[in-house]
């Protein structure tokens, strides 16, 4: 075998590796997922006279690009509807929506945009910007991703994303009723999503 033949073989192998690498990269590209609004919700816990009290808030929209092989390349942008929040009982709900807490008449949405994601789909840390009452602060949430109940092993078309964490409401200017309600709010965001087939 001559020198020219070896060079041609090397070029051919190199070209094949480049093609395979491109194919793998294409397969591993982040996938767009669509939010199932009806089955996605934010649960939150506030402390009323030191008693844990549960509330809920619907997820209005979500822009999700998920890379299940490398979560660092994923993108999460979630918008909530505080005007439709429920805080356990009517008086607490009205207080929550009022000017001294979420002020929904002037700030009808709450938004979380991920800026950095680390870990794996089984246990990730998501650091991003949370905007409440027009005030934006960095928060870090723990994230896990699951197949939805009833789906088959290996089926990644229908997923549930769970984000959990805690924030201090005072950092966002939601300072109302400090004698009754503690400053810490526990968050549990459950987003059910389906891979975009388009």
C-alpha positions in Angstrom: 0.0 0.0 0.0 1.4 3.4 -1.0 1.6 6.6 0.8 -1.2 8.1 -1.3 -3.4 5.2 -0.4 -2.8 5.7 3.3 -3.6 9.4 3.0 -6.8 8.6 1.2 -7.8 6.1 3.9 -7.1 8.6 6.6 -9.1 11.3 4.9 -12.0 8.9 4.4 -11.9 7.9 8.1 -11.7 11.5 9.2 -14.7 12.4 6.9 -16.7 9.5 8.3 -15.9 10.6 11.9 -17.0 14.1 11.1 -20.3 12.8 9.6 -21.0 10.6 12.6 -20.1 13.4 15.1 -22.6 15.7 13.3 -25.3 13.0 13.4 -24.8 12.5 17.1 -24.8 16.2 17.7 -28.1 16.5 15.8 -29.7 13.7 17.7 -28.6 15.2 21.0 -30.0 18.7 20.2 -32.4 20.2 22.7 -36.0 19.3 22.1 -38.9 21.6 22.4 -41.7 20.6 24.8 -45.2 22.0 25.0 -46.9 22.7 28.3 -50.0 20.9 29.5 -51.6 23.9 31.2 -54.5 21.9 32.7 -52.3 19.6 34.6 -49.5 22.0 35.5 -49.5 23.9 38.8 -47.5 25.8 41.3 -48.0 24.7 44.9 -46.7 27.0 47.6 -46.6 26.9 51.4 -46.7 30.0 53.5 -46.6 30.1 57.3 -49.7 31.7 58.9 -49.0 32.2 62.6 -46.3 29.5 62.3 -48.8 27.1 60.7 -47.9 25.7 57.3 -50.8 26.7 54.9 -51.0 25.4 51.3 -51.9 27.5 48.2 -51.8 27.0 44.4 -51.2 29.1 41.4 -51.7 28.1 37.7 -48.9 28.0 35.2 -49.8 30.4 32.4 -47.2 29.4 29.9 -43.8 27.8 29.5 -41.1 27.9 26.9 -39.1 24.7 27.3 -36.1 23.4 25.4 -34.9 20.2 27.1 -31.6 18.3 26.5 -32.0 15.1 28.3 -28.4 14.1 27.7 -26.8 17.4 28.8 -29.1 19.5 31.0 -26.8 22.4 30.8 -28.1 23.1 27.3 -31.7 23.2 28.4 -33.8 26.3 28.6 -36.7 27.0 31.0 -38.9 30.1 30.9 -42.1 29.8 33.0 -44.8 32.4 33.5 -47.4 32.1 36.4 -50.9 33.7 36.9 -51.0 35.2 40.4 -54.5 36.6 39.8 -55.8 33.0 39.8 -53.9 32.0 42.9 -55.7 30.4 45.8 -54.3 30.6 49.3 -56.4 28.1 51.2 -59.3 30.3 52.2 -61.0 33.4 50.8 -59.6 36.1 53.1 -56.0 34.8 52.7 -56.5 34.6 48.9 -57.7 38.3 48.7 -54.8 39.4 50.9 -52.4 37.5 48.7 -53.6 39.3 45.6 -53.7 42.7 47.2 -51.3 45.6 46.9 -49.4 44.7 50.1 -48.4 41.2 48.8 -48.5 40.2 45.1 -50.3 43.4 43.8 -51.8 41.5 40.9 -53.7 44.5 39.5 -50.3 46.1 38.7 -48.3 42.9 38.2 -50.4 40.3 36.6 -47.6 37.7 36.0 -44.8 36.1 37.8 -41.9 34.8 35.7 -38.9 32.5 36.1 -36.1 32.3 33.5 -33.3 29.8 34.0 -29.8 31.2 33.6 -27.7 28.2 34.6 -28.5 24.5 34.9 -26.3 21.8 36.3 -26.6 18.1 37.3 -28.7 15.5 35.5 -32.3 14.9 34.8 -32.5 12.9 38.0 -31.3 15.8 40.1 -30.4 19.2 38.8 -29.8 22.7 40.1 -31.5 25.5 38.2 -30.4 29.0 38.9 -32.4 31.8 37.3 -34.2 35.1 37.6 -37.5 35.3 39.4 -39.7 38.4 38.8 -42.4 39.1 41.3 -44.1 42.5 41.6 -41.8 43.8 39.0 -38.7 43.0 41.2 -36.2 40.5 39.8 -34.0 38.4 42.0 -31.8 35.3 41.5 -33.1 32.1 43.0 -31.9 28.5 42.8 -34.4 25.6 42.5 -33.9 21.9 42.6 -35.2 20.1 39.5 -36.2 16.5 38.7 -37.6 15.1 35.5 -39.9 12.0 35.4 -41.8 10.0 32.8 -45.5 10.6 33.3 -47.5 7.8 35.0 -48.8 5.3 32.5 -46.1 5.8 29.9 -43.7 3.0 28.9 -40.0 2.8 29.8 -38.0 4.8 27.4 -40.9 7.0 26.3 -39.6 10.5 26.6 -42.5 12.2 24.8 -44.6 12.9 28.0 -42.7 14.2 31.0 -43.2 15.8 34.3 -40.7 18.5 35.5 -40.7 19.2 39.3 -39.0 22.4 40.6 -38.7 23.0 44.3 -37.2 25.7 46.5 -37.7 28.5 48.9 -37.8 32.3 48.7 -38.1 35.2 51.1 -41.1 37.2 50.0 -39.6 40.4 51.5 -36.9 40.4 48.8 -39.6 41.1 46.2 -41.4 43.8 48.2 -44.3 41.4 49.2 -44.1 42.6 52.8 -47.8 42.7 53.9 -49.1 41.2 57.1 -45.7 40.5 58.7 -47.4 39.9 62.1 -49.4 37.1 60.7 -47.4 35.6 57.8 -43.8 34.5 57.9 -41.3 35.7 55.3 -40.4 32.3 53.8 -42.4 30.7 51.0 -41.8 27.1 49.9 -42.3 26.5 46.2 -43.3 23.3 44.3 -43.7 23.8 40.5 -45.0 20.8 38.6 -45.0 21.2 34.8 -46.4 18.4 32.7 -45.1 18.7 29.1 -45.3 16.8 25.8 -42.6 16.8 23.1 -43.5 19.1 20.2 -44.2 16.9 17.2 -44.0 19.7 14.6 
